């Protein structure tokens, strides 16, 4: 389905491109938000990603899944936004939490007290992820929070799987250290 939409969009079909945008924007926004830590900058990154995707549709060789390609485009856009805007993120403010996270919390933990405790734990983890260096945060977001395979993350980041595993190990160690500090 996505390959067909992408092919039609590459031939100039704006309706097909609109369908791709509707389908993939929520995931792209979530990735951008977790990389940038700012809703406004995440929106900028997603807009820039879609502009870049539109411009490069004809060059997409379909060697990877459409979603993997779009993860790469939005990751690059989010990193570019960070390079250009140099945001300041207060470490005291809770990390933005998606409605998906809230829904999972409500379903996984019975009772209001359990949900509050679980929400605080999720907030602490998301804040800690937001404090990681970008070289650690990005692969961790893509692998652990977005659920991409090692191969997909390696493709998005244009590294080999061995290098990715090394980055993820360092990210996990840093995340655990960050969580222990708090």
DRENDO-1510 file (C-alpha; in Angstrom, 1 decimal, always signed):
<recs>
REC; n; res; u; v; w
REC; 1; UNK; +0.0; +0.0; +0.0 .
REC; 2; UNK; +2.7; +2.5; +1.0 .
REC; 3; UNK; +4.8; +1.5; -2.0 .
REC; 4; UNK; +1.9; +2.2; -4.3 .
REC; 5; UNK; +1.2; +5.5; -2.6 .
REC; 6; UNK; +4.8; +6.5; -2.8 .
REC; 7; UNK; +5.0; +5.6; -6.5 .
REC; 8; UNK; +1.9; +7.6; -7.2 .
REC; 9; UNK; +3.2; +10.5; -5.1 .
REC; 10; UNK; +6.5; +10.4; -7.0 .
REC; 11; UNK; +4.6; +10.8; -10.2 .
REC; 12; UNK; +3.0; +14.0; -8.8 .
REC; 13; UNK; -0.2; +12.6; -7.3 .
REC; 14; UNK; -0.8; +15.1; -4.4 .
REC; 15; UNK; -3.7; +13.0; -3.0 .
REC; 16; UNK; -1.3; +10.0; -2.6 .
REC; 17; UNK; +1.2; +12.2; -1.0 .
REC; 18; UNK; -1.5; +13.5; +1.4 .
REC; 19; UNK; -2.4; +10.0; +2.3 .
REC; 20; UNK; +1.3; +9.3; +3.2 .
REC; 21; UNK; +1.4; +12.4; +5.3 .
REC; 22; UNK; -1.7; +11.4; +7.2 .
REC; 23; UNK; -0.5; +7.9; +7.8 .
REC; 24; UNK; +3.1; +8.7; +8.9 .
REC; 25; UNK; +3.0; +12.1; +10.5 .
REC; 26; UNK; +2.0; +10.9; +14.0 .
REC; 27; UNK; +5.1; +8.6; +14.2 .
REC; 28; UNK; +7.3; +11.2; +12.7 .
REC; 29; UNK; +6.2; +13.8; +15.2 .
REC; 30; UNK; +6.7; +11.4; +18.1 .
REC; 31; UNK; +10.3; +10.7; +16.9 .
REC; 32; UNK; +11.0; +14.4; +16.4 .
REC; 33; UNK; +9.6; +15.3; +19.8 .
REC; 34; UNK; +11.7; +12.7; +21.6 .
REC; 35; UNK; +14.8; +13.9; +19.7 .
REC; 36; UNK; +14.2; +17.7; +20.1 .
REC; 37; UNK; +12.4; +17.7; +23.4 .
REC; 38; UNK; +10.2; +20.6; +22.2 .
REC; 39; UNK; +6.7; +20.4; +20.6 .
REC; 40; UNK; +7.4; +23.5; +18.5 .
REC; 41; UNK; +10.7; +22.2; +17.2 .
REC; 42; UNK; +9.2; +18.8; +16.6 .
REC; 43; UNK; +6.6; +20.4; +14.4 .
REC; 44; UNK; +9.3; +22.3; +12.6 .
REC; 45; UNK; +11.2; +19.1; +12.1 .
REC; 46; UNK; +8.2; +17.2; +10.7 .
REC; 47; UNK; +7.3; +20.0; +8.3 .
REC; 48; UNK; +10.9; +20.2; +7.1 .
REC; 49; UNK; +11.0; +16.4; +6.8 .
REC; 50; UNK; +7.9; +16.4; +4.6 .
REC; 51; UNK; +9.3; +19.1; +2.4 .
REC; 52; UNK; +12.5; +17.1; +2.0 .
REC; 53; UNK; +10.5; +14.0; +1.3 .
REC; 54; UNK; +8.4; +15.7; -1.4 .
REC; 55; UNK; +11.6; +17.0; -3.0 .
REC; 56; UNK; +13.3; +13.7; -3.0 .
REC; 57; UNK; +10.4; +11.4; -3.9 .
REC; 58; UNK; +11.7; +10.7; -7.4 .
REC; 59; UNK; +15.1; +9.6; -5.9 .
REC; 60; UNK; +13.7; +7.1; -3.5 .
REC; 61; UNK; +14.8; +3.7; -4.9 .
REC; 62; UNK; +12.6; +1.6; -2.7 .
REC; 63; UNK; +15.5; -0.4; -1.4 .
REC; 64; UNK; +14.1; +0.1; +2.1 .
REC; 65; UNK; +10.6; +0.4; +3.5 .
REC; 66; UNK; +8.8; +3.7; +3.1 .
REC; 67; UNK; +8.6; +4.0; +6.9 .
REC; 68; UNK; +12.3; +3.4; +7.3 .
REC; 69; UNK; +13.1; +6.1; +4.7 .
REC; 70; UNK; +10.7; +8.5; +6.5 .
REC; 71; UNK; +12.3; +7.8; +9.9 .
REC; 72; UNK; +15.6; +8.7; +8.3 .
REC; 73; UNK; +14.3; +11.9; +6.8 .
REC; 74; UNK; +12.6; +13.0; +10.1 .
REC; 75; UNK; +15.6; +12.1; +12.2 .
REC; 76; UNK; +17.9; +14.2; +10.0 .
REC; 77; UNK; +15.4; +17.0; +10.1 .
REC; 78; UNK; +15.1; +16.9; +13.9 .
REC; 79; UNK; +18.9; +16.9; +14.2 .
REC; 80; UNK; +19.1; +19.9; +11.8 .
REC; 81; UNK; +16.5; +21.8; +13.8 .
REC; 82; UNK; +18.6; +21.2; +16.9 .
REC; 83; UNK; +21.7; +22.4; +15.2 .
REC; 84; UNK; +20.1; +25.5; +14.0 .
REC; 85; UNK; +18.0; +26.5; +17.0 .
REC; 86; UNK; +20.2; +25.2; +19.9 .
REC; 87; UNK; +17.2; +24.8; +22.2 .
REC; 88; UNK; +17.4; +25.1; +25.9 .
REC; 89; UNK; +15.5; +22.4; +27.7 .
REC; 90; UNK; +14.8; +22.7; +31.4 .
REC; 91; UNK; +15.7; +19.5; +33.1 .
REC; 92; UNK; +13.0; +20.3; +35.7 .
REC; 93; UNK; +10.2; +20.2; +33.3 .
REC; 94; UNK; +8.7; +16.8; +32.5 .
REC; 95; UNK; +9.4; +15.4; +29.1 .
REC; 96; UNK; +6.6; +15.6; +26.6 .
REC; 97; UNK; +4.5; +12.5; +26.9 .
REC; 98; UNK; +2.5; +11.2; +24.0 .
REC; 99; UNK; -1.1; +10.2; +24.3 .
REC; 100; UNK; +0.0; +6.7; +23.3 .
REC; 101; UNK; +2.2; +6.6; +26.5 .
REC; 102; UNK; -0.8; +7.8; +28.6 .
REC; 103; UNK; -3.1; +5.2; +27.1 .
REC; 104; UNK; -0.6; +2.4; +27.7 .
REC; 105; UNK; -0.3; +3.5; +31.3 .
REC; 106; UNK; -4.0; +3.5; +31.9 .
REC; 107; UNK; -4.3; +0.0; +30.5 .
REC; 108; UNK; -1.3; -1.6; +32.1 .
REC; 109; UNK; -1.6; -0.6; +35.7 .
REC; 110; UNK; -4.8; -1.2; +37.6 .
REC; 111; UNK; -6.2; +1.5; +39.9 .
REC; 112; UNK; -5.6; +5.2; +40.2 .
REC; 113; UNK; -2.6; +4.9; +42.5 .
REC; 114; UNK; -0.8; +2.5; +40.2 .
REC; 115; UNK; -1.4; +4.8; +37.2 .
REC; 116; UNK; +0.1; +7.8; +39.1 .
REC; 117; UNK; +3.2; +5.9; +40.1 .
REC; 118; UNK; +3.6; +4.4; +36.6 .
REC; 119; UNK; +3.1; +7.9; +35.0 .
REC; 120; UNK; +5.9; +9.3; +37.3 .
REC; 121; UNK; +8.2; +6.4; +36.3 .
REC; 122; UNK; +7.5; +7.0; +32.6 .
REC; 123; UNK; +8.1; +10.7; +33.0 .
REC; 124; UNK; +11.4; +10.1; +34.8 .
REC; 125; UNK; +12.6; +7.8; +32.0 .
REC; 126; UNK; +11.5; +10.2; +29.2 .
REC; 127; UNK; +13.3; +13.1; +31.0 .
REC; 128; UNK; +16.4; +10.9; +31.4 .
REC; 129; UNK; +16.3; +10.0; +27.7 .
REC; 130; UNK; +16.0; +13.7; +26.9 .
REC; 131; UNK; +19.2; +14.4; +28.8 .
REC; 132; UNK; +21.3; +11.8; +26.8 .
REC; 133; UNK; +23.7; +13.0; +24.2 .
REC; 134; UNK; +22.2; +13.0; +20.7 .
REC; 135; UNK; +24.5; +10.1; +19.6 .
REC; 136; UNK; +22.9; +8.0; +22.3 .
REC; 137; UNK; +19.4; +9.5; +22.4 .
REC; 138; UNK; +18.5; +9.0; +18.7 .
REC; 139; UNK; +19.3; +5.3; +18.4 .
REC; 140; UNK; +17.6; +4.6; +21.7 .
REC; 141; UNK; +14.5; +6.5; +20.7 .
REC; 142; UNK; +14.3; +4.6; +17.4 .
REC; 143; UNK; +15.0; +1.2; +18.8 .
REC; 144; UNK; +13.4; +1.2; +22.3 .
REC; 145; UNK; +10.6; +3.7; +22.0 .
REC; 146; UNK; +9.7; +3.3; +18.3 .
REC; 147; UNK; +10.4; -0.4; +18.2 .
REC; 148; UNK; +12.4; -0.4; +15.0 .
REC; 149; UNK; +14.6; -3.5; +14.4 .
REC; 150; UNK; +18.4; -3.2; +14.7 .
REC; 151; UNK; +18.7; -3.4; +10.9 .
REC; 152; UNK; +16.1; -0.6; +10.4 .
REC; 153; UNK; +17.8; +1.7; +13.0 .
REC; 154; UNK; +21.2; +1.0; +11.4 .
REC; 155; UNK; +19.8; +1.9; +8.0 .
REC; 156; UNK; +18.1; +5.1; +9.3 .
REC; 157; UNK; +21.4; +6.2; +11.0 .
REC; 158; UNK; +23.6; +4.9; +8.1 .
REC; 159; UNK; +25.8; +2.8; +10.3 .
REC; 160; UNK; +26.4; -0.9; +10.5 .
REC; 161; UNK; +24.6; -3.0; +13.0 .
REC; 162; UNK; +27.7; -3.6; +15.1 .
REC; 163; UNK; +28.2; +0.2; +15.5 .
REC; 164; UNK; +24.6; +0.6; +16.3 .
REC; 165; UNK; +24.7; -2.1; +19.0 .
REC; 166; UNK; +27.7; -0.3; +20.5 .
REC; 167; UNK; +25.9; +3.0; +20.5 .
REC; 168; UNK; +22.8; +1.4; +22.1 .
REC; 169; UNK; +24.9; -0.2; +24.8 .
REC; 170; UNK; +26.5; +3.1; +25.7 .
REC; 171; UNK; +23.0; +4.8; +25.6 .
REC; 172; UNK; +21.5; +2.1; +27.9 .
REC; 173; UNK; +24.4; +2.5; +30.4 .
REC; 174; UNK; +24.1; +6.2; +30.3 .
REC; 175; UNK; +20.3; +6.0; +30.8 .
REC; 176; UNK; +20.7; +3.7; +33.8 .
REC; 177; UNK; +23.3; +6.0; +35.3 .
REC; 178; UNK; +21.0; +9.0; +34.7 .
REC; 179; UNK; +18.1; +7.2; +36.3 .
REC; 180; UNK; +20.1; +6.1; +39.3 .
REC; 181; UNK; +21.2; +9.8; +39.9 .
REC; 182; UNK; +17.6; +10.8; +40.2 .
</recs>
